[in-house]
């Protein structure tokens, strides 16, 4: 099956996921489910294009970045759990992506930083570009 940007899918905004793409007959590619079938598991499921879903998802992901207090122990636990994906400006990205930006495909990582004696964690995963802008 070749995917195209206008591919149609069933998606659940409540779970933030594409349930499945659709075949030409309007049923899901896997298991041949109708929208009614899919709504038994995902009551809010709706039919949309993958482009529309990705645009919506990117808007949900790109909320303003806020930094909250965390503990020194948590900061160092996260720094030591994997090699950082990026490091600089007193901060780092945890080495395994949490997800990917639905708009541009860039990986997004949990982010931590130290400012003076304070240890902080980002309110949402950051791309490398966002991290550089935040921790420059």
N, CA, C and O atoms as a printed pandas DataFrame, in Angstrom:
     atom_number atom_name residue_name chain_id  residue_number  x_coord  y_coord  z_coord
0              1         N          UNK        A               1    0.845   -1.179    0.000
1              2        CA          UNK        A               1    0.000    0.000    0.000
2              3         C          UNK        A               1    0.888    1.240    0.000
3              4         O          UNK        A               1    1.790    1.353    0.831
4              5         N          UNK        A               2    0.652    2.145   -0.895
5              6        CA          UNK        A               2    1.413    3.375   -0.966
6              7         C          UNK        A               2    0.606    4.484   -0.311
7              8         O          UNK        A               2   -0.550    4.717   -0.662
8              9         N          UNK        A               3    1.235    5.173    0.653
9             10        CA          UNK        A               3    0.562    6.263    1.349
10            11         C          UNK        A               3    0.753    7.559    0.574
11            12         O          UNK        A               3    1.826    7.810    0.024
12            13         N          UNK        A               4   -0.273    8.366    0.533
13            14        CA          UNK        A               4   -0.193    9.685   -0.067
14            15         C          UNK        A               4   -0.670   10.688    0.967
15            16         O          UNK        A               4   -1.409   10.316    1.879
16            17         N          UNK        A               5   -0.265   11.963    0.853
17            18        CA          UNK        A               5   -0.675   12.951    1.858
18            19         C          UNK        A               5   -2.186   13.077    2.016
19            20         O          UNK        A               5   -2.663   13.421    3.097
20            21         N          UNK        A               6   -2.950   12.802    0.950
21            22        CA          UNK        A               6   -4.402   12.929    1.029
22            23         C          UNK        A               6   -5.067   11.635    1.477
23            24         O          UNK        A               6   -6.292   11.526    1.438
24            25         N          UNK        A               7   -4.277   10.652    1.902
25            26        CA          UNK        A               7   -4.826    9.376    2.362
26            27         C          UNK        A               7   -5.872    9.643    3.444
27            28         O          UNK        A               7   -5.676   10.498    4.308
28            29         N          UNK        A               8   -6.962    8.920    3.392
29            30        CA          UNK        A               8   -8.039    9.088    4.359
30            31         C          UNK        A               8   -7.876    8.054    5.469
31            32         O          UNK        A               8   -7.439    6.929    5.231
32            33         N          UNK        A               9   -8.237    8.459    6.685
33            34        CA          UNK        A               9   -8.087    7.575    7.841
34            35         C          UNK        A               9   -9.252    7.760    8.799
35            36         O          UNK        A               9  -10.058    8.677    8.645
36            37         N          UNK        A              10   -9.330    6.882    9.785
37            38        CA          UNK        A              10  -10.162    7.088   10.960
38            39         C          UNK        A              10   -9.194    7.487   12.062
39            40         O          UNK        A              10   -8.162    6.840   12.243
40            41         N          UNK        A              11   -9.515    8.544   12.800
41            42        CA          UNK        A              11   -8.635    9.036   13.850
42            43         C          UNK        A              11   -9.437    9.345   15.104
43            44         O          UNK        A              11  -10.623    9.666   15.039
44            45         N          UNK        A              12   -8.771    9.243   16.238
45            46        CA          UNK        A              12   -9.350    9.585   17.537
46            47         C          UNK        A              12   -8.578   10.748   18.117
47            48         O          UNK        A              12   -7.401   10.609   18.450
48            49         N          UNK        A              13   -9.221   11.888   18.241
49            50        CA          UNK        A              13   -8.560   13.043   18.859
50            51         C          UNK        A              13   -8.420   12.853   20.362
51            52         O          UNK        A              13   -7.489   13.382   20.970
52            53         N          UNK        A              14   -9.342   12.099   20.970
53            54        CA          UNK        A              14   -9.263   11.853   22.414
54            55         C          UNK        A              14   -7.981   11.111   22.778
55            56         O          UNK        A              14   -7.382   11.382   23.819
56            57         N          UNK        A              15   -7.565   10.195   21.942
57            58        CA          UNK        A              15   -6.329    9.449   22.203
58            59         C          UNK        A              15   -5.156   10.003   21.403
59            60         O          UNK        A              15   -4.012    9.607   21.627
60            61         N          UNK        A              16   -5.429   10.917   20.472
61            62        CA          UNK        A              16   -4.377   11.523   19.669
62            63         C          UNK        A              16   -3.738   10.570   18.679
63            64         O          UNK        A              16   -2.549   10.685   18.383
64            65         N          UNK        A              17   -4.523    9.622   18.162
65            66        CA          UNK        A              17   -3.963    8.611   17.281
66            67         C          UNK        A              17   -4.778    8.421   16.007
67            68         O          UNK        A              17   -5.984    8.665   15.965
68            69         N          UNK        A              18   -4.077    7.981   14.980
69            70        CA          UNK        A              18   -4.738    7.482   13.780
70            71         C          UNK        A              18   -5.049    6.020   14.066
71            72         O          UNK        A              18   -4.148    5.251   14.400
72            73         N          UNK        A              19   -6.289    5.637   13.942
73            74        CA          UNK        A              19   -6.684    4.254   14.197
74            75         C          UNK        A              19   -6.236    3.376   13.035
75            76         O          UNK        A              19   -5.624    2.329   13.243
76            77         N          UNK        A              20   -6.539    3.800   11.823
77            78        CA          UNK        A              20   -6.129    3.054   10.632
78            79         C          UNK        A              20   -6.445    3.894    9.407
79            80         O          UNK        A              20   -7.315    4.764    9.448
80            81         N          UNK        A              21   -5.738    3.632    8.321
81            82        CA          UNK        A              21   -6.048    4.263    7.044
82            83         C          UNK        A              21   -7.135    3.448    6.359
83            84         O          UNK        A              21   -7.400    2.302    6.724
84            85         N          UNK        A              22   -7.757    4.061    5.357
85            86        CA          UNK        A              22   -8.891    3.422    4.698
86            87         C          UNK        A              22   -8.532    2.913    3.313
87            88         O          UNK        A              22   -7.721    3.495    2.592
88            89         N          UNK        A              23   -9.168    1.805    2.975
89            90        CA          UNK        A              23   -9.073    1.255    1.624
90            91         C          UNK        A              23  -10.035    2.027    0.730
91            92         O          UNK        A              23  -10.779    2.890    1.196
92            93         N          UNK        A              24  -10.011    1.711   -0.533
93            94        CA          UNK        A              24  -10.916    2.362   -1.486
94            95         C          UNK        A              24  -12.389    2.110   -1.166
95            96         O          UNK        A              24  -13.246    2.919   -1.523
96            97         N          UNK        A              25  -12.690    0.991   -0.493
97            98        CA          UNK        A              25  -14.078    0.685   -0.159
98            99         C          UNK        A              25  -14.551    1.369    1.128
99           100         O          UNK        A              25  -15.675    1.134    1.572
100          101         N          UNK        A              26  -13.700    2.217    1.734
101          102        CA          UNK        A              26  -14.083    2.966    2.932
102          103         C          UNK        A              26  -13.914    2.211    4.228
103          104         O          UNK        A              26  -14.285    2.718    5.286
104          105         N          UNK        A              27  -13.364    1.013    4.176
105          106        CA          UNK        A              27  -13.110    0.230    5.385
106          107         C          UNK        A              27  -11.629    0.313    5.725
107          108         O          UNK        A              27  -10.796    0.643    4.880
108          109         N          UNK        A              28  -11.319    0.006    6.981
109          110        CA          UNK        A              28   -9.929    0.094    7.419
110          111         C          UNK        A              28   -9.055   -0.898    6.671
111          112         O          UNK        A              28   -9.492   -1.984    6.291
112          113         N          UNK        A              29   -7.802   -0.491    6.471
113          114        CA          UNK        A              29   -6.855   -1.331    5.750
114          115         C          UNK        A              29   -6.687   -2.662    6.460
115          116         O          UNK        A              29   -6.717   -3.719    5.829
116          117         N          UNK        A              30   -6.508   -2.610    7.778
117          118        CA          UNK        A              30   -6.401   -3.841    8.566
118          119         C          UNK        A              30   -7.771   -4.186    9.128
119          120         O          UNK        A              30   -8.435   -3.314    9.689
120          121         N          UNK        A              31   -8.190   -5.364    9.001
121          122        CA          UNK        A              31   -9.422   -5.921    9.562
122          123         C          UNK        A              31  -10.704   -5.477    8.879
123          124         O          UNK        A              31  -11.770   -5.989    9.220
124          125         N          UNK        A              32  -10.651   -4.544    7.927
125          126        CA          UNK        A              32  -11.838   -4.171    7.167
126          127         C          UNK        A              32  -12.965   -3.598    8.001
127          128         O          UNK        A              32  -14.133   -3.901    7.752
128          129         N          UNK        A              33  -12.637   -2.773    8.991
129          130        CA          UNK        A              33  -13.671   -2.209    9.870
130          131         C          UNK        A              33  -14.302   -0.957    9.272
131          132         O          UNK        A              33  -13.655   -0.185    8.564
132          133         N          UNK        A              34  -15.591   -0.780    9.582
133          134        CA          UNK        A              34  -16.308    0.437    9.220
134          135         C          UNK        A              34  -16.126    1.454   10.338
135          136         O          UNK        A              34  -15.602    1.118   11.399
136          137         N          UNK        A              35  -16.550    2.687   10.115
137          138        CA          UNK        A              35  -16.494    3.706   11.158
138          139         C          UNK        A              35  -17.303    3.252   12.372
139          140         O          UNK        A              35  -16.874    3.443   13.510
140          141         N          UNK        A              36  -18.462    2.657   12.137
141          142        CA          UNK        A              36  -19.288    2.144   13.239
142          143         C          UNK        A              36  -18.518    1.109   14.066
143          144         O          UNK        A              36  -18.575    1.125   15.295
144          145         N          UNK        A              37  -17.802    0.214   13.387
145          146        CA          UNK        A              37  -16.994   -0.797   14.091
146          147         C          UNK        A              37  -15.904   -0.130   14.928
147          148         O          UNK        A              37  -15.700   -0.482   16.090
148          149         N          UNK        A              38  -15.214    0.828   14.331
149          150        CA          UNK        A              38  -14.106    1.508   15.013
150          151         C          UNK        A              38  -14.613    2.269   16.232
151          152         O          UNK        A              38  -13.930    2.320   17.254
152          153         N          UNK        A              39  -15.810    2.864   16.136
153          154        CA          UNK        A              39  -16.354    3.655   17.254
154          155         C          UNK        A              39  -16.708    2.802   18.470
155          156         O          UNK        A              39  -16.932    3.351   19.549
156          157         N          UNK        A              40  -16.763    1.504   18.332
157          158        CA          UNK        A              40  -16.969    0.651   19.512
158          159         C          UNK        A              40  -15.765    0.741   20.441
159          160         O          UNK        A              40  -15.912    0.668   21.661
160          161         N          UNK        A              41  -14.590    0.897   19.874
161          162        CA          UNK        A              41  -13.367    1.021   20.679
162          163         C          UNK        A              41  -12.956    2.483   20.867
163          164         O          UNK        A              41  -12.425    2.850   21.915
164          165         N          UNK        A              42  -13.199    3.308   19.863
165          166        CA          UNK        A              42  -12.848    4.736   19.892
166          167         C          UNK        A              42  -14.118    5.529   19.607
167          168         O          UNK        A              42  -14.371    5.881   18.455
168          169         N          UNK        A              43  -14.926    5.819   20.632
169          170        CA          UNK        A              43  -16.231    6.461   20.420
170          171         C          UNK        A              43  -16.173    7.792   19.664
171          172         O          UNK        A              43  -17.141    8.177   19.008
172          173         N          UNK        A              44  -15.047    8.489   19.757
173          174        CA          UNK        A              44  -14.935    9.786   19.091
174          175         C          UNK        A              44  -14.327    9.690   17.693
175          176         O          UNK        A              44  -14.085   10.715   17.056
176          177         N          UNK        A              45  -14.079    8.483   17.212
177          178        CA          UNK        A              45  -13.412    8.312   15.915
178          179         C          UNK        A              45  -14.126    9.101   14.829
179          180         O          UNK        A              45  -15.354    9.185   14.787
180          181         N          UNK        A              46  -13.315    9.672   13.958
181          182        CA          UNK        A              46  -13.873   10.401   12.821
182          183         C          UNK        A              46  -13.032   10.144   11.584
183          184         O          UNK        A              46  -11.862    9.771   11.670
184          185         N          UNK        A              47  -13.647   10.349   10.444
185          186        CA          UNK        A              47  -12.978   10.170    9.162
186          187         C          UNK        A              47  -12.338   11.501    8.782
187          188         O          UNK        A              47  -12.995   12.542    8.817
188          189         N          UNK        A              48  -11.051   11.466    8.418
189          190        CA          UNK        A              48  -10.343   12.677    8.003
190          191         C          UNK        A              48   -9.133   12.288    7.173
191          192         O          UNK        A              48   -8.768   11.115    7.107
192          193         N          UNK        A              49   -8.519   13.267    6.544
193          194        CA          UNK        A              49   -7.292   12.975    5.813
194          195         C          UNK        A              49   -6.129   12.916    6.799
195          196         O          UNK        A              49   -6.198   13.488    7.887
196          197         N          UNK        A              50   -5.073   12.227    6.415
197          198        CA          UNK        A              50   -3.870   12.206    7.261
198          199         C          UNK        A              50   -3.300   13.604    7.415
199          200         O          UNK        A              50   -2.811   13.954    8.489
200          201         N          UNK        A              51   -3.354   14.419    6.353
201          202        CA          UNK        A              51   -2.883   15.803    6.451
202          203         C          UNK        A              51   -3.650   16.576    7.518
203          204         O          UNK        A              51   -3.051   17.297    8.317
204          205         N          UNK        A              52   -4.968   16.428    7.533
205          206        CA          UNK        A              52   -5.787   17.135    8.525
206          207         C          UNK        A              52   -5.455   16.655    9.929
207          208         O          UNK        A              52   -5.362   17.463   10.853
208          209         N          UNK        A              53   -5.276   15.351   10.099
209          210        CA          UNK        A              53   -4.923   14.830   11.415
210          211         C          UNK        A              53   -3.565   15.367   11.854
211          212         O          UNK        A              53   -3.418   15.813   12.991
212          213         N          UNK        A              54   -2.578   15.329   10.972
213          214        CA          UNK        A              54   -1.232   15.799   11.333
214          215         C          UNK        A              54   -1.231   17.286   11.671
215          216         O          UNK        A              54   -0.517   17.706   12.582
216          217         N          UNK        A              55   -2.006   18.079   10.964
217          218        CA          UNK        A              55   -2.121   19.513   11.273
218          219         C          UNK        A              55   -2.719   19.699   12.659
219          220         O          UNK        A              55   -2.207   20.486   13.455
220          221         N          UNK        A              56   -3.796   18.982   12.954
221          222        CA          UNK        A              56   -4.421   19.055   14.277
222          223         C          UNK        A              56   -3.445   18.606   15.360
223          224         O          UNK        A              56   -3.292   19.282   16.377
224          225         N          UNK        A              57   -2.783   17.469   15.146
225          226        CA          UNK        A              57   -1.862   16.908   16.138
226          227         C          UNK        A              57   -0.695   17.864   16.402
227          228         O          UNK        A              57   -0.303   18.054   17.554
228          229         N          UNK        A              58   -0.141   18.462   15.354
229          230        CA          UNK        A              58    0.967   19.408   15.522
230          231         C          UNK        A              58    0.541   20.605   16.377
231          232         O          UNK        A              58    1.315   21.089   17.203
232          233         N          UNK        A              59   -0.683   21.075   16.177
233          234        CA          UNK        A              59   -1.194   22.183   16.999
234          235         C          UNK        A              59   -1.271   21.779   18.471
235          236         O          UNK        A              59   -0.976   22.588   19.351
236          237         N          UNK        A              60   -1.661   20.546   18.739
237          238        CA          UNK        A              60   -1.742   20.053   20.115
238          239         C          UNK        A              60   -0.351   19.924   20.732
239          240         O          UNK        A              60   -0.172   20.181   21.922
240          241         N          UNK        A              61    0.624   19.529   19.931
241          242        CA          UNK        A              61    1.976   19.318   20.429
242          243         C          UNK        A              61    2.729   20.618   20.680
243          244         O          UNK        A              61    3.590   20.670   21.557
244          245         N          UNK        A              62    2.428   21.640   19.945
245          246        CA          UNK        A              62    3.228   22.871   19.983
246          247         C          UNK        A              62    2.672   23.909   20.953
247          248         O          UNK        A              62    2.557   25.092   20.630
248          249         N          UNK        A              63    2.338   23.442   22.129
249          250        CA          UNK        A              63    1.887   24.354   23.173
250          251         C          UNK        A              63    3.095   25.126   23.708
251          252         O          UNK        A              63    4.230   24.687   23.526
252          253         N          UNK        A              64    2.872   26.260   24.360
253          254        CA          UNK        A              64    4.006   26.999   24.928
254          255         C          UNK        A              64    4.802   26.123   25.910
255          256         O          UNK        A              64    4.241   25.290   26.622
256          257         N          UNK        A              65    6.092   26.332   25.923
257          258        CA          UNK        A              65    6.974   25.564   26.795
258          259         C          UNK        A              65    7.074   26.271   28.143
259          260         O          UNK        A              65    7.401   27.456   28.215
260          261         N          UNK        A              66    6.790   25.534   29.198
261          262        CA          UNK        A              66    6.948   26.051   30.557
262          263         C          UNK        A              66    7.936   25.129   31.280
263          264         O          UNK        A              66    8.014   23.938   30.980
264          265         N          UNK        A              67    8.671   25.676   32.209
265          266        CA          UNK        A              67    9.648   24.897   32.979
266          267         C          UNK        A              67    9.179   24.817   34.418
267          268         O          UNK        A              67    8.884   25.839   35.038
268          269         N          UNK        A              68    9.108   23.606   34.951
269          270        CA          UNK        A              68    8.649   23.373   36.323
270          271         C          UNK        A              68    9.803   22.814   37.158
271          272         O          UNK        A              68   10.720   22.179   36.636
272          273         N          UNK        A              69    9.735   23.062   38.433
273          274        CA          UNK        A              69   10.761   22.551   39.351
274          275         C          UNK        A              69   10.749   21.029   39.380
275          276         O          UNK        A              69    9.689   20.405   39.344
276          277         N          UNK        A              70   11.915   20.453   39.443
277          278        CA          UNK        A              70   12.082   19.031   39.689
278          279         C          UNK        A              70   13.195   18.894   40.718
279          280         O          UNK        A              70   13.783   19.891   41.136
280          281         N          UNK        A              71   13.479   17.697   41.116
281          282        CA          UNK        A              71   14.521   17.497   42.126
282          283         C          UNK        A              71   15.884   17.291   41.470
283          284         O          UNK        A              71   15.981   16.909   40.304
284          285         N          UNK        A              72   16.910   17.550   42.234
285          286        CA          UNK        A              72   18.274   17.290   41.764
286          287         C          UNK        A              72   18.428   15.800   41.444
287          288         O          UNK        A              72   19.055   15.440   40.448
288          289         N          UNK        A              73   17.856   14.935   42.292
289          290        CA          UNK        A              73   17.952   13.488   42.070
290          291         C          UNK        A              73   17.293   13.095   40.747
291          292         O          UNK        A              73   17.853   12.304   39.987
292          293         N          UNK        A              74   16.114   13.639   40.469
293          294        CA          UNK        A              74   15.418   13.314   39.212
294          295         C          UNK        A              74   16.224   13.812   38.016
295          296         O          UNK        A              74   16.348   13.109   37.013
296          297         N          UNK        A              75   16.770   15.017   38.120
297          298        CA          UNK        A              75   17.590   15.586   37.064
298          299         C          UNK        A              75   18.735   14.642   36.715
299          300         O          UNK        A              75   18.948   14.328   35.544
300          301         N          UNK        A              76   19.472   14.191   37.726
301          302        CA          UNK        A              76   20.620   13.319   37.473
302          303         C          UNK        A              76   20.207   11.895   37.084
303          304         O          UNK        A              76   20.919   11.229   36.332
304          305         N          UNK        A              77   19.070   11.430   37.588
305          306        CA          UNK        A              77   18.558   10.131   37.131
306          307         C          UNK        A              77   18.291   10.160   35.629
307          308         O          UNK        A              77   18.668    9.239   34.905
308          309         N          UNK        A              78   17.642   11.218   35.171
309          310        CA          UNK        A              78   17.306   11.327   33.756
310          311         C          UNK        A              78   18.553   11.592   32.912
311          312         O          UNK        A              78   18.633   11.129   31.774
312          313         N          UNK        A              79   19.506   12.315   33.440
313          314        CA          UNK        A              79   20.756   12.549   32.722
314          315         C          UNK        A              79   21.533   11.245   32.545
315          316         O          UNK        A              79   22.189   11.044   31.523
316          317         N          UNK        A              80   21.458   10.369   33.533
317          318        CA          UNK        A              80   22.237    9.142   33.505
318          319         C          UNK        A              80   21.538    7.936   32.903
319          320         O          UNK        A              80   22.176    6.903   32.696
320          321         N          UNK        A              81   20.244    8.035   32.615
321          322        CA          UNK        A              81   19.521    6.844   32.139
322          323         C          UNK        A              81   19.902    6.454   30.717
323          324         O          UNK        A              81   19.897    5.269   30.384
324          325         N          UNK        A              82   20.229    7.419   29.883
325          326        CA          UNK        A              82   20.650    7.195   28.489
326          327         C          UNK        A              82   21.618    8.316   28.116
327          328         O          UNK        A              82   21.584    9.381   28.733
328          329         N          UNK        A              83   22.462    8.105   27.143
329          330        CA          UNK        A              83   23.257    9.240   26.673
330          331         C          UNK        A              83   22.318   10.331   26.153
331          332         O          UNK        A              83   21.368   10.022   25.432
332          333         N          UNK        A              84   22.559   11.597   26.501
333          334        CA          UNK        A              84   21.660   12.666   26.051
334          335         C          UNK        A              84   21.590   12.767   24.529
335          336         O          UNK        A              84   22.576   12.525   23.832
336          337         N          UNK        A              85   20.433   13.123   24.035
337          338        CA          UNK        A              85   20.258   13.373   22.605
338          339         C          UNK        A              85   20.861   14.721   22.236
339          340         O          UNK        A              85   21.295   14.924   21.102
340          341         N          UNK        A              86   20.888   15.636   23.191
341          342        CA          UNK        A              86   21.523   16.949   23.030
342          343         C          UNK        A              86   21.866   17.448   24.423
343          344         O          UNK        A              86   21.209   17.109   25.407
344          345         N          UNK        A              87   22.914   18.265   24.479
345          346        CA          UNK        A              87   23.383   18.771   25.771
346          347         C          UNK        A              87   23.949   20.158   25.549
347          348         O          UNK        A              87   24.682   20.384   24.586
348          349         N          UNK        A              88   23.620   21.084   26.423
349          350        CA          UNK        A              88   24.179   22.427   26.323
350          351         C          UNK        A              88   23.359   23.426   27.108
351          352         O          UNK        A              88   22.185   23.199   27.402
352          353         N          UNK        A              89   23.993   24.530   27.442
353          354        CA          UNK        A              89   23.302   25.603   28.145
354          355         C          UNK        A              89   22.738   25.187   29.484
355          356         O          UNK        A              89   21.739   25.745   29.940
356          357         N          UNK        A              90   23.374   24.200   30.128
357          358        CA          UNK        A              90   22.898   23.723   31.422
358          359         C          UNK        A              90   21.754   22.732   31.336
359          360         O          UNK        A              90   21.171   22.356   32.353
360          361         N          UNK        A              91   21.429   22.304   30.111
361          362        CA          UNK        A              91   20.314   21.384   29.960
362          363         C          UNK        A              91   20.652   20.212   29.059
363          364         O          UNK        A              91   21.740   20.137   28.488
364          365         N          UNK        A              92   19.702   19.301   28.944
365          366        CA          UNK        A              92   19.876   18.135   28.088
366          367         C          UNK        A              92   18.525   17.589   27.658
367          368         O          UNK        A              92   17.497   17.846   28.284
368          369         N          UNK        A              93   18.558   16.833   26.576
369          370        CA          UNK        A              93   17.397   16.075   26.113
370          371         C          UNK        A              93   17.656   14.617   26.447
371          372         O          UNK        A              93   18.725   14.089   26.142
372          373         N          UNK        A              94   16.680   13.961   27.075
373          374        CA          UNK        A              94   16.797   12.532   27.383
374          375         C          UNK        A              94   16.952   11.786   26.066
375          376         O          UNK        A              94   16.251   12.087   25.101
376          377         N          UNK        A              95   17.862   10.815   26.011
377          378        CA          UNK        A              95   18.306   10.196   24.778
378          379         C          UNK        A              95   17.324    9.415   23.937
379          380         O          UNK        A              95   17.684    9.022   22.828
380          381         N          UNK        A              96   16.139    9.168   24.374
381          382        CA          UNK        A              96   15.152    8.409   23.587
382          383         C          UNK        A              96   13.959    9.321   23.304
383          384         O          UNK        A              96   13.396    9.890   24.240
384          385         N          UNK        A              97   13.555    9.477   22.025
385          386        CA          UNK        A              97   12.405   10.348   21.738
386          387         C          UNK        A              97   11.119    9.858   22.416
387          388         O          UNK        A              97   10.873    8.657   22.521
388          389         N          UNK        A              98   10.323   10.798   22.862
389          390        CA          UNK        A              98    8.999   10.490   23.415
390          391         C          UNK        A              98    7.992   10.286   22.288
391          392         O          UNK        A              98    7.103    9.440   22.376
392          393         N          UNK        A              99    8.148   11.076   21.231
393          394        CA          UNK        A              99    7.281   10.998   20.063
394          395         C          UNK        A              99    7.944   11.799   18.951
395          396         O          UNK        A              99    9.132   12.111   19.028
396          397         N          UNK        A             100    7.185   12.128   17.928
397          398        CA          UNK        A             100    7.680   12.934   16.821
398          399         C          UNK        A             100    6.683   14.048   16.525
399          400         O          UNK        A             100    5.473   13.869   16.664
400          401         N          UNK        A             101    7.201   15.185   16.119
401          402        CA          UNK        A             101    6.357   16.313   15.756
402          403         C          UNK        A             101    5.517   15.909   14.549
403          404         O          UNK        A             101    6.054   15.507   13.517
404          405         N          UNK        A             102    4.215   16.017   14.685
405          406        CA          UNK        A             102    3.306   15.588   13.617
406          407         C          UNK        A             102    3.380   16.492   12.396
407          408         O          UNK        A             102    2.955   16.102   11.309
408          409         N          UNK        A             103    3.915   17.694   12.564
409          410        CA          UNK        A             103    4.005   18.612   11.433
410          411         C          UNK        A             103    5.262   18.461   10.615
411          412         O          UNK        A             103    5.224   18.588    9.391
412          413         N          UNK        A             104    6.399   18.187   11.282
413          414        CA          UNK        A             104    7.659   18.130   10.544
414          415         C          UNK        A             104    8.438   16.826   10.734
415          416         O          UNK        A             104    9.499   16.645   10.137
416          417         N          UNK        A             105    7.921   15.929   11.552
417          418        CA          UNK        A             105    8.545   14.619   11.726
418          419         C          UNK        A             105    9.753   14.585   12.642
419          420         O          UNK        A             105   10.345   13.523   12.832
420          421         N          UNK        A             106   10.135   15.719   13.214
421          422        CA          UNK        A             106   11.311   15.756   14.078
422          423         C          UNK        A             106   11.041   15.028   15.397
423          424         O          UNK        A             106    9.949   15.144   15.952
424          425         N          UNK        A             107   12.023   14.281   15.901
425          426        CA          UNK        A             107   11.831   13.626   17.191
426          427         C          UNK        A             107   11.719   14.663   18.309
427          428         O          UNK        A             107   12.332   15.729   18.250
428          429         N          UNK        A             108   10.921   14.329   19.333
429          430        CA          UNK        A             108   10.735   15.205   20.501
430          431         C          UNK        A             108   11.140   14.426   21.744
431          432         O          UNK        A             108   10.787   13.258   21.906
432          433         N          UNK        A             109   11.891   15.097   22.624
433          434        CA          UNK        A             109   12.485   14.463   23.799
434          435         C          UNK        A             109   12.073   15.187   25.075
435          436         O          UNK        A             109   11.787   16.385   25.057
436          437         N          UNK        A             110   12.045   14.445   26.188
437          438        CA          UNK        A             110   11.902   15.094   27.483
438          439         C          UNK        A             110   13.128   15.966   27.699
439          440         O          UNK        A             110   14.238   15.576   27.338
440          441         N          UNK        A             111   12.936   17.144   28.285
441          442        CA          UNK        A             111   14.021   18.107   28.452
442          443         C          UNK        A             111   14.156   18.526   29.913
443          444         O          UNK        A             111   13.171   18.723   30.625
444          445         N          UNK        A             112   15.403   18.652   30.324
445          446        CA          UNK        A             112   15.748   19.086   31.682
446          447         C          UNK        A             112   16.816   20.161   31.585
447          448         O          UNK        A             112   17.593   20.201   30.631
448          449         N          UNK        A             113   16.844   21.036   32.592
449          450        CA          UNK        A             113   17.895   22.053   32.644
450          451         C          UNK        A             113   18.144   22.475   34.077
451          452         O          UNK        A             113   17.290   22.331   34.952
452          453         N          UNK        A             114   19.325   22.994   34.289
453          454        CA          UNK        A             114   19.696   23.540   35.592
454          455         C          UNK        A             114   19.947   25.028   35.402
455          456         O          UNK        A             114   20.703   25.438   34.521
456          457         N          UNK        A             115   19.300   25.828   36.242
457          458        CA          UNK        A             115   19.488   27.273   36.236
458          459         C          UNK        A             115   19.871   27.660   37.656
459          460         O          UNK        A             115   19.034   27.658   38.559
460          461         N          UNK        A             116   21.140   27.990   37.844
461          462        CA          UNK        A             116   21.633   28.264   39.189
462          463         C          UNK        A             116   21.497   27.011   40.038
463          464         O          UNK        A             116   22.022   25.954   39.689
464          465         N          UNK        A             117   20.795   27.134   41.144
465          466        CA          UNK        A             117   20.575   26.000   42.049
466          467         C          UNK        A             117   19.261   25.276   41.767
467          468         O          UNK        A             117   18.907   24.327   42.467
468          469         N          UNK        A             118   18.546   25.721   40.749
469          470        CA          UNK        A             118   17.237   25.136   40.431
470          471         C          UNK        A             118   17.364   24.081   39.341
471          472         O          UNK        A             118   18.125   24.243   38.387
472          473         N          UNK        A             119   16.609   23.000   39.499
473          474        CA          UNK        A             119   16.534   21.923   38.512
474          475         C          UNK        A             119   15.135   21.954   37.914
475          476         O          UNK        A             119   14.140   21.962   38.638
476          477         N          UNK        A             120   15.068   21.971   36.579
477          478        CA          UNK        A             120   13.797   22.184   35.891
478          479         C          UNK        A             120   13.537   21.110   34.845
479          480         O          UNK        A             120   14.468   20.535   34.280
480          481         N          UNK        A             121   12.259   20.848   34.596
481          482        CA          UNK        A             121   11.818   19.921   33.556
482          483         C          UNK        A             121   10.821   20.662   32.670
483          484         O          UNK        A             121    9.995   21.429   33.165
484          485         N          UNK        A             122   10.899   20.431   31.360
485          486        CA          UNK        A             122    9.984   21.078   30.419
486          487         C          UNK        A             122    8.594   20.463   30.518
487          488         O          UNK        A             122    8.439   19.282   30.832
488          489         N          UNK        A             123    7.602   21.275   30.247
489          490        CA          UNK        A             123    6.201   20.854   30.345
490          491         C          UNK        A             123    5.777   19.892   29.238
491          492         O          UNK        A             123    4.733   19.248   29.331
492          493         N          UNK        A             124    6.589   19.802   28.200
493          494        CA          UNK        A             124    6.281   18.908   27.080
494          495         C          UNK        A             124    7.582   18.535   26.394
495          496         O          UNK        A             124    8.599   19.199   26.594
496          497         N          UNK        A             125    7.567   17.484   25.589
497          498        CA          UNK        A             125    8.781   17.126   24.854
498          499         C          UNK        A             125    9.187   18.231   23.872
499          500         O          UNK        A             125    8.343   18.949   23.336
500          501         N          UNK        A             126   10.491   18.346   23.654
501          502        CA          UNK        A             126   11.042   19.363   22.761
502          503         C          UNK        A             126   11.808   18.726   21.603
503          504         O          UNK        A             126   12.413   17.664   21.751
504          505         N          UNK        A             127   11.771   19.390   20.454
505          506        CA          UNK        A             127   12.667   19.010   19.354
506          507         C          UNK        A             127   14.054   19.564   19.679
507          508         O          UNK        A             127   14.200   20.383   20.587
508          509         N          UNK        A             128   15.055   19.124   18.950
509          510        CA          UNK        A             128   16.406   19.661   19.157
510          511         C          UNK        A             128   16.433   21.181   18.922
511          512         O          UNK        A             128   17.084   21.917   19.663
512          513         N          UNK        A             129   15.725   21.636   17.893
513          514        CA          UNK        A             129   15.677   23.073   17.585
514          515         C          UNK        A             129   15.043   23.866   18.736
515          516         O          UNK        A             129   15.539   24.929   19.108
516          517         N          UNK        A             130   13.964   23.353   19.287
517          518        CA          UNK        A             130   13.319   24.028   20.425
518          519         C          UNK        A             130   14.260   24.052   21.624
519          520         O          UNK        A             130   14.350   25.053   22.334
520          521         N          UNK        A             131   14.961   22.940   21.841
521          522        CA          UNK        A             131   15.914   22.857   22.949
522          523         C          UNK        A             131   17.017   23.904   22.797
523          524         O          UNK        A             131   17.350   24.605   23.753
524          525         N          UNK        A             132   17.578   24.006   21.602
525          526        CA          UNK        A             132   18.634   25.003   21.379
526          527         C          UNK        A             132   18.123   26.412   21.637
527          528         O          UNK        A             132   18.832   27.232   22.221
528          529         N          UNK        A             133   16.907   26.700   21.211
529          530        CA          UNK        A             133   16.325   28.033   21.433
530          531         C          UNK        A             133   16.080   28.293   22.923
531          532         O          UNK        A             133   16.266   29.417   23.391
532          533         N          UNK        A             134   15.671   27.280   23.659
533          534        CA          UNK        A             134   15.377   27.423   25.083
534          535         C          UNK        A             134   16.638   27.493   25.945
535          536         O          UNK        A             134   16.675   28.219   26.938
536          537         N          UNK        A             135   17.648   26.750   25.570
537          538        CA          UNK        A             135   18.847   26.618   26.415
538          539         C          UNK        A             135   20.077   27.286   25.820
539          540         O          UNK        A             135   21.204   26.912   26.144
540          541         N          UNK        A             136   19.870   28.261   24.963
541          542        CA          UNK        A             136   21.003   28.961   24.333
542          543         C          UNK        A             136   21.753   29.821   25.326
543          544         O          UNK        A             136   22.730   30.475   24.962
